[in-house]
Amino acid sequence: MDINLKDIVTVSFTLFAVIDIFGSLPVLVDIKSKTGHIFSGKVTLISGLLMLIFLLFGESLLKFIGIDVSSFALAGSFIIFIIAMEMILGVSIFKSKDTDPKNATIVPIAFPLIAGAGTLTTILSLKSQYSMLTIVVGLLINLIIVYAVLKFVPLIEKKLGSGGIEVLRRVFGIILLAIAIKIFKSNLFWGGV
């Protein structure tokens, strides 16, 4: 088994920063106020399935359309870089603010807030550097965190306050920026490009 605790921590933290469940708290609070309830288990299951399907079949899909994993990882590093800048600067490029209460479980919570373009791109970027098992463990750790946050949205918001959430978001943004640069550097000349 190809298990390395340091790699699991890196993958878990990278996914945690990209998923940015704490950064999504304001949207989650708004959805909860409109719908009265967030189905934590259903949202976690749907977003987990989306991420797992992309982990397993994303590479085949890329090959089908003629894109190699290294090129996708490089593109992913740009997306991760932009997400990091979003977090640091407090702007929104990727995340939808559409909170239709009828479809809130799947759209926008499961997709794109949790399993959005940035997360799916990150999964394939990580696949170019880490084992499948390491990524699955990282995904499971994050899904547990996602479930807990969704379950306790009001309590977390009350304890952290808006200032605490913003500080966390910026700290994770800086770390994510460094991770984006690492992925870019390691895939720039991968495969003899």
KOLTI-722547 format. One record per residue (C-alpha): residue number from 1; residue in one letter; z, y, x. Coordinates in steps of 0.02 Angstrom, whole numbers, plus 32768, in hexadecimal, padded with zeros to 4 digits. Example, Ala and Ser with C-alpha at 12.3 -4.5 7.8 and 13.67 -1.06 7.14 Angstrom:
<koldren num="1" residuo="a" z="8186" y="7F1F" x="8267"/>
<koldren num="2" residuo="s" z="8165" y="7FCB" x="82AC"/>
//
This chain:
<koldren num="1" residuo="m" z="8000" y="8000" x="8000"/>
<koldren num="2" residuo="d" z="7FCE" y="80AB" x="8040"/>
<koldren num="3" residuo="i" z="806C" y="810D" x="8011"/>
<koldren num="4" residuo="n" z="80A9" y="81A0" x="8075"/>
<koldren num="5" residuo="l" z="8139" y="8208" x="8030"/>
<koldren num="6" residuo="k" z="80FB" y="82A6" x="8085"/>
<koldren num="7" residuo="d" z="804E" y="828F" x="8036"/>
<koldren num="8" residuo="i" z="809C" y="8270" x="7F8A"/>
<koldren num="9" residuo="v" z="8101" y="8311" x="7F9A"/>
<koldren num="10" residuo="t" z="8065" y="8373" x="7FD0"/>
<koldren num="11" residuo="v" z="7FFA" y="832C" x="7F43"/>
<koldren num="12" residuo="s" z="8084" y="8343" x="7EC2"/>
<koldren num="13" residuo="f" z="80A4" y="83F6" x="7EF7"/>
<koldren num="14" residuo="t" z="7FEA" y="8420" x="7EFB"/>
<koldren num="15" residuo="l" z="7FD3" y="83DE" x="7E4A"/>
<koldren num="16" residuo="f" z="8073" y="8433" x="7E12"/>
<koldren num="17" residuo="a" z="8034" y="84DA" x="7E53"/>
<koldren num="18" residuo="v" z="7F87" y="84C5" x="7E06"/>
<koldren num="19" residuo="i" z="7FC6" y="8487" x="7D5E"/>
<koldren num="20" residuo="d" z="803F" y="851A" x="7D63"/>
<koldren num="21" residuo="i" z="80A2" y="84E1" x="7CCC"/>
<koldren num="22" residuo="f" z="8126" y="8568" x="7CEA"/>
<koldren num="23" residuo="g" z="809E" y="85EC" x="7CF5"/>
<koldren num="24" residuo="s" z="8060" y="85AF" x="7C4C"/>
<koldren num="25" residuo="l" z="810B" y="85C9" x="7BFB"/>
<koldren num="26" residuo="p" z="80DB" y="866F" x="7BA8"/>
<koldren num="27" residuo="v" z="8045" y="8619" x="7B54"/>
<koldren num="28" residuo="l" z="80AF" y="8581" x="7B25"/>
<koldren num="29" residuo="v" z="8135" y="85F1" x="7AD9"/>
<koldren num="30" residuo="d" z="80AF" y="864B" x="7A73"/>
<koldren num="31" residuo="i" z="8064" y="85A6" x="7A36"/>
<koldren num="32" residuo="k" z="8110" y="8563" x="7A07"/>
<koldren num="33" residuo="s" z="8134" y="8601" x="79A4"/>
<koldren num="34" residuo="k" z="808F" y="85ED" x="7945"/>
<koldren num="35" residuo="t" z="8093" y="8531" x="7926"/>
<koldren num="36" residuo="g" z="814E" y="8514" x="7920"/>
<koldren num="37" residuo="h" z="8142" y="847D" x="7994"/>
<koldren num="38" residuo="i" z="80EC" y="843F" x="7A31"/>
<koldren num="39" residuo="f" z="80CB" y="8384" x="7A33"/>
<koldren num="40" residuo="s" z="8109" y="8366" x="7AE5"/>
<koldren num="41" residuo="g" z="80E0" y="82AC" x="7AED"/>
<koldren num="42" residuo="k" z="8032" y="82BD" x="7AA4"/>
<koldren num="43" residuo="v" z="8004" y="8351" x="7B13"/>
<koldren num="44" residuo="t" z="8044" y="82F5" x="7BAE"/>
<koldren num="45" residuo="l" z="7FE6" y="8256" x="7B82"/>
<koldren num="46" residuo="i" z="7F40" y="82AE" x="7B5F"/>
<koldren num="47" residuo="s" z="7F46" y="831A" x="7BFB"/>
<koldren num="48" residuo="g" z="7F7A" y="8283" x="7C64"/>
<koldren num="49" residuo="l" z="7EE8" y="821C" x="7C22"/>
<koldren num="50" residuo="l" z="7E6E" y="82AA" x="7C47"/>
<koldren num="51" residuo="m" z="7EAC" y="82B8" x="7CFA"/>
<koldren num="52" residuo="l" z="7EAD" y="81FB" x="7D16"/>
<koldren num="53" residuo="i" z="7DFD" y="81E6" x="7CD0"/>
<koldren num="54" residuo="f" z="7DBF" y="8270" x="7D43"/>
<koldren num="55" residuo="l" z="7E19" y="8222" x="7DD7"/>
<koldren num="56" residuo="l" z="7DC8" y="8179" x="7DB5"/>
<koldren num="57" residuo="f" z="7D19" y="81AE" x="7D7E"/>
<koldren num="58" residuo="g" z="7D04" y="8260" x="7DBC"/>
<koldren num="59" residuo="e" z="7CB9" y="8228" x="7E61"/>
<koldren num="60" residuo="s" z="7C3B" y="81B6" x="7E09"/>
<koldren num="61" residuo="l" z="7C0A" y="8245" x="7D97"/>
<koldren num="62" residuo="l" z="7BEF" y="82B4" x="7E2F"/>
<koldren num="63" residuo="k" z="7B83" y="8231" x="7E84"/>
<koldren num="64" residuo="f" z="7B1F" y="821F" x="7DE3"/>
<koldren num="65" residuo="i" z="7AF5" y="82D8" x="7DE7"/>
<koldren num="66" residuo="g" z="7ADA" y="82D8" x="7EA5"/>
<koldren num="67" residuo="i" z="7B75" y="832F" x="7EE8"/>
<koldren num="68" residuo="d" z="7BDE" y="82E5" x="7F76"/>
<koldren num="69" residuo="v" z="7C9D" y="82E8" x="7F71"/>
<koldren num="70" residuo="s" z="7CA6" y="8359" x="800A"/>
<koldren num="71" residuo="s" z="7C3B" y="83DF" x="7FB7"/>
<koldren num="72" residuo="f" z="7CA2" y="83D0" x="7F18"/>
<koldren num="73" residuo="a" z="7D43" y="83DB" x="7F7F"/>
<koldren num="74" residuo="l" z="7D02" y="847A" x="7FD3"/>
<koldren num="75" residuo="a" z="7CD8" y="84C3" x="7F29"/>
<koldren num="76" residuo="g" z="7D83" y="848A" x="7EEF"/>
<koldren num="77" residuo="s" z="7DD6" y="84E5" x="7F7F"/>
<koldren num="78" residuo="f" z="7D85" y="8587" x="7F40"/>
<koldren num="79" residuo="i" z="7DC5" y="8565" x="7E90"/>
<koldren num="80" residuo="i" z="7E74" y="853F" x="7ED2"/>
<koldren num="81" residuo="f" z="7E69" y="85DF" x="7F39"/>
<koldren num="82" residuo="i" z="7E3D" y="8643" x="7E9C"/>
<koldren num="83" residuo="i" z="7ECA" y="85F1" x="7E39"/>
<koldren num="84" residuo="a" z="7F42" y="861E" x="7EC6"/>
<koldren num="85" residuo="m" z="7F06" y="86D2" x="7EC1"/>
<koldren num="86" residuo="e" z="7F1C" y="86D0" x="7E04"/>
<koldren num="87" residuo="m" z="7FD0" y="869B" x="7E1B"/>
<koldren num="88" residuo="i" z="7FF5" y="8717" x="7EA6"/>
<koldren num="89" residuo="l" z="7F9F" y="87AD" x="7E54"/>
<koldren num="90" residuo="g" z="7FCF" y="8784" x="7DA0"/>
<koldren num="91" residuo="v" z="7F1C" y="8784" x="7D5D"/>
<koldren num="92" residuo="s" z="7EC9" y="8700" x="7CF0"/>
<koldren num="93" residuo="i" z="7E1D" y="86BA" x="7D15"/>
<koldren num="94" residuo="f" z="7E21" y="8602" x="7CE0"/>
<koldren num="95" residuo="k" z="7EA8" y="85F2" x="7C5D"/>
<koldren num="96" residuo="s" z="7E7D" y="860D" x="7BA8"/>
<koldren num="97" residuo="k" z="7EF0" y="8679" x="7B3F"/>
<koldren num="98" residuo="d" z="7EA8" y="862F" x="7A9E"/>
<koldren num="99" residuo="t" z="7F3C" y="85E0" x="7A43"/>
<koldren num="100" residuo="d" z="7EF3" y="8599" x="79A2"/>
<koldren num="101" residuo="p" z="7F8A" y="8547" x="7950"/>
<koldren num="102" residuo="k" z="7F20" y="84BF" x="78FC"/>
<koldren num="103" residuo="n" z="7EE3" y="8478" x="79A1"/>
<koldren num="104" residuo="a" z="7F72" y="84AB" x="7A14"/>
<koldren num="105" residuo="t" z="7F9D" y="83FA" x="7A4D"/>
<koldren num="106" residuo="i" z="7EF4" y="83DB" x="7A9E"/>
<koldren num="107" residuo="v" z="7EAD" y="848A" x="7AAF"/>
<koldren num="108" residuo="p" z="7EF1" y="84F1" x="7B06"/>
<koldren num="109" residuo="i" z="7F8A" y="848E" x="7B41"/>
<koldren num="110" residuo="a" z="7F45" y="83E5" x="7B7E"/>
<koldren num="111" residuo="f" z="7E9F" y="8437" x="7BAB"/>
<koldren num="112" residuo="p" z="7E8C" y="84B5" x="7C00"/>
<koldren num="113" residuo="l" z="7F43" y="84E6" x="7C22"/>
<koldren num="114" residuo="i" z="7F78" y="843E" x="7C6E"/>
<koldren num="115" residuo="a" z="7ED9" y="83DA" x="7C91"/>
<koldren num="116" residuo="g" z="7E62" y="846B" x="7CA9"/>
<koldren num="117" residuo="a" z="7DD4" y="848B" x="7D22"/>
<koldren num="118" residuo="g" z="7E49" y="84B7" x="7DB0"/>
<koldren num="119" residuo="t" z="7EB0" y="8419" x="7D9B"/>
<koldren num="120" residuo="l" z="7E19" y="83A6" x="7D8F"/>
<koldren num="121" residuo="t" z="7DC7" y="83F8" x="7E26"/>
<koldren num="122" residuo="t" z="7E69" y="83E7" x="7E87"/>
<koldren num="123" residuo="i" z="7E75" y="832E" x="7E5D"/>
<koldren num="124" residuo="l" z="7DCB" y="830C" x="7EAB"/>
<koldren num="125" residuo="s" z="7DF2" y="837D" x="7F3E"/>
<koldren num="126" residuo="l" z="7E93" y="831B" x="7F5C"/>
<koldren num="127" residuo="k" z="7E32" y="8278" x="7F4C"/>
<koldren num="128" residuo="s" z="7DCF" y="82AA" x="7FE6"/>
<koldren num="129" residuo="q" z="7E71" y="82AC" x="804C"/>
<koldren num="130" residuo="y" z="7EF1" y="8239" x="7FFA"/>
<koldren num="131" residuo="s" z="7EF8" y="8187" x="7FB7"/>
<koldren num="132" residuo="m" z="7EDF" y="8162" x="7EFF"/>
<koldren num="133" residuo="l" z="7F91" y="811F" x="7EF1"/>
<koldren num="134" residuo="t" z="7FDA" y="81BF" x="7F3D"/>
<koldren num="135" residuo="i" z="7F7A" y="822A" x="7EC0"/>
<koldren num="136" residuo="v" z="7FAF" y="81BB" x="7E2C"/>
<koldren num="137" residuo="v" z="8066" y="81C9" x="7E61"/>
<koldren num="138" residuo="g" z="8050" y="8286" x="7E71"/>
<koldren num="139" residuo="l" z="8001" y="828C" x="7DC4"/>
<koldren num="140" residuo="l" z="8090" y="8227" x="7D78"/>
<koldren num="141" residuo="i" z="8113" y="8298" x="7DC7"/>
<koldren num="142" residuo="n" z="80B9" y="8330" x="7D80"/>
<koldren num="143" residuo="l" z="80A6" y="82E3" x="7CD4"/>
<koldren num="144" residuo="i" z="8162" y="82C5" x="7CCE"/>
<koldren num="145" residuo="i" z="817D" y="837D" x="7CFB"/>
<koldren num="146" residuo="v" z="80FB" y="83B4" x="7C7B"/>
<koldren num="147" residuo="y" z="814F" y="834C" x="7BF3"/>
<koldren num="148" residuo="a" z="81FC" y="8392" x="7C1E"/>
<koldren num="149" residuo="v" z="81BE" y="8446" x="7C1F"/>
<koldren num="150" residuo="l" z="8162" y="8431" x="7B7A"/>
<koldren num="151" residuo="k" z="81FB" y="83E0" x="7B2D"/>
<koldren num="152" residuo="f" z="8270" y="846B" x="7B64"/>
<koldren num="153" residuo="v" z="8200" y="8507" x="7B5B"/>
<koldren num="154" residuo="p" z="8281" y="8575" x="7B02"/>
<koldren num="155" residuo="l" z="8310" y="8544" x="7B75"/>
<koldren num="156" residuo="i" z="82AB" y="855E" x="7C14"/>
<koldren num="157" residuo="e" z="826D" y="8607" x="7BDA"/>
<koldren num="158" residuo="k" z="831E" y="863D" x="7BB2"/>
<koldren num="159" residuo="k" z="8364" y="8602" x="7C5A"/>
<koldren num="160" residuo="l" z="82DA" y="8645" x="7CCD"/>
<koldren num="161" residuo="g" z="82AC" y="86E2" x="7C72"/>
<koldren num="162" residuo="s" z="8202" y="8735" x="7C89"/>
<koldren num="163" residuo="g" z="8230" y="8775" x="7D37"/>
<koldren num="164" residuo="g" z="8260" y="86C7" x="7D74"/>
<koldren num="165" residuo="i" z="81BF" y="867D" x="7D33"/>
<koldren num="166" residuo="e" z="8159" y="8703" x="7D8D"/>
<koldren num="167" residuo="v" z="81B3" y="86E6" x="7E33"/>
<koldren num="168" residuo="l" z="8193" y="8629" x="7E28"/>
<koldren num="169" residuo="r" z="80DD" y="8648" x="7DFE"/>
<koldren num="170" residuo="r" z="80C1" y="86B7" x="7E97"/>
<koldren num="171" residuo="v" z="811D" y="8642" x="7F0F"/>
<koldren num="172" residuo="f" z="80B5" y="85AE" x="7ED3"/>
<koldren num="173" residuo="g" z="8019" y="861A" x="7EE2"/>
<koldren num="174" residuo="i" z="8036" y="863C" x="7F9B"/>
<koldren num="175" residuo="i" z="8053" y="8584" x="7FBF"/>
<koldren num="176" residuo="l" z="7FB8" y="8556" x="7F5B"/>
<koldren num="177" residuo="l" z="7F53" y="85D3" x="7FBF"/>
<koldren num="178" residuo="a" z="7F84" y="857A" x="8060"/>
<koldren num="179" residuo="i" z="7F56" y="84D1" x="8012"/>
<koldren num="180" residuo="a" z="7EAA" y="8516" x="7FE0"/>
<koldren num="181" residuo="i" z="7E8A" y="854C" x="8093"/>
<koldren num="182" residuo="k" z="7EBF" y="84A0" x="80D3"/>
<koldren num="183" residuo="i" z="7E48" y="8447" x="805B"/>
<koldren num="184" residuo="f" z="7DBB" y="84BE" x="808C"/>
<koldren num="185" residuo="k" z="7DD6" y="84A2" x="8147"/>
<koldren num="186" residuo="s" z="7DE2" y="83E5" x="813A"/>
<koldren num="187" residuo="n" z="7D42" y="83D5" x="80D1"/>
<koldren num="188" residuo="l" z="7CD6" y="8458" x="8126"/>
<koldren num="189" residuo="f" z="7C8D" y="83DF" x="81A4"/>
<koldren num="190" residuo="w" z="7CB3" y="833C" x="8148"/>
<koldren num="191" residuo="g" z="7C21" y="82C4" x="814E"/>
<koldren num="192" residuo="g" z="7BCC" y="8321" x="81DB"/>
<koldren num="193" residuo="v" z="7B96" y="83B8" x="8176"/>
//
